[in-house]
């Protein structure tokens, strides 16, 4: 592993999903050769593929993730918008419903990218494949990483291509970016190492998604986000995207799952904590049948706590931490890991670079993991340790949601934290704390009467007239790589 400005050595990345592509982009600045291997056949167009069943469903790219992608791939936003994606303001152009309260809309200074997972993956794949020294091999599977005689250092990777005999490829670095179905524990044991401890949370989550035709300008938002509440453990999102479509995902927990028949799907939407998403669906033309996915358990693998790892063995993305996807954190955390990996390799080589990266990856996952786990533990059917800290945090966040229905500054603070642009302590800053606590707890907003069909709106007309607010200054962006 070189960190002295020279580009040499060979890195092999297992997995050509979002995580693997981002890892390859980071590695390309240090390694002369980067080989990405993917067992799937990779589609030419922006369509779902077999190895990523979640690509049929809604994905969120938080503002911090969008910022990092623009740094790693200059021009990304402009290119994707030209292909039909949207860039919107997280507070002005999105209708957020948390615990039955709608967050009051106003400019936030948080640009978010609305694009389907297949379209984003196709774009990243094309940009990564064009990097000097990078190759992407499809229909090729990693059988195992191999170590030197004493087992302390990775020296090669055994690969199996379709209709071919296994082959051994020399490697200075092996990166496990195989996602939720990774075989890291098996590989480490075969090398003579103990796998990491795991933290698990099962929210018993089921997704059902459907596409609808989108006619721009006929509704008052680019996205709807309806969070589950303790009283109603179900929710959904509707995201605008390329092809003039809405991608709508409804989710339920604890056996209360969205049905797969179209009528049942709409009846489930009617049972969400607020009626607004259901009203949207009644105005839209469906384009596909509902499609189901059972979400695996959320897992955090504590590689940062291992005393021993083979030199040249690195783990990335969902192979480290797979989140409850309803909070839209996974792709953004992977983007943050890519920046961390690039910077750690620039500082030096060898085992210390891996250790530095694992510490940085742990820091990148800490806040989103704590946020999602604490939110999951609101539900009595979710197993987990409900510490006093978790209970107090959930009570306070519930009050944040109530205050954000009226106070744009509180809403902005919440969204900056949720989009991983500000540390959690921003929600407890004296000014925000005072604005939250001065409002007495109140019941969720009453359900309004059904809306009449909306006339087309210009984007400038979408945000309700509220008092002018100053948009928070953006932190200075590092120079593009």
Helices and strands as residue ranges (DSSP letters): E 10-14, H 18-27, E 33-37, G 53-56, H 63-72, H 76-82, E 86-89, E 94-98, E 101-102, E 111-114, H 117-129, E 134-137, E 140-147, E 154-161, E 167-170, E 173-176, G 179-181, H 184-190, E 198-201, E 205-213, E 223-226, E 234-241, E 245-253, H 262-270, H 276-282, E 291-294, E 298-301, G 303-305, E 313-315, G 317-319, E 321-322, G 325-327, H 330-347, H 351-376, H 388-404, H 408-418, G 424-428, H 430-437, G 459-461
